[in-house]
């Protein structure tokens, strides 16, 4: 199941990670090589991570959508986004992934 989810949005393995990213990922999965997807828009190098947790798959959206309201209404971050069109496409792709795989829990960039 997990591999099928990964293939559906072109998730990759072994990202370049900062210490902060490794600390965040370790809360969900001790593996330092969590699958990730390019999710450009808010910043050129934005990424999303799919974590395999004991409670099931968890999508960390990063800055694709900052808030639950933004996620639910398809609204990307505001004025500080470098590419609104790219961010909206990334948001729509991640939302479509979760619609196809409703067992994925979503964790947003600026909300628990």
Secondary structure, DSSP 8 states (H G I E B T S, - for coil): -HHHHHHHTT-BSS----HHHHHHHHTT-S-S--EEEE--SSSTT-EEEEEEETTEEEEE-TTS--SHHHHHHT----TT-S-HHHHHHHHHHHHHHHHH-TT-EEE-TT--
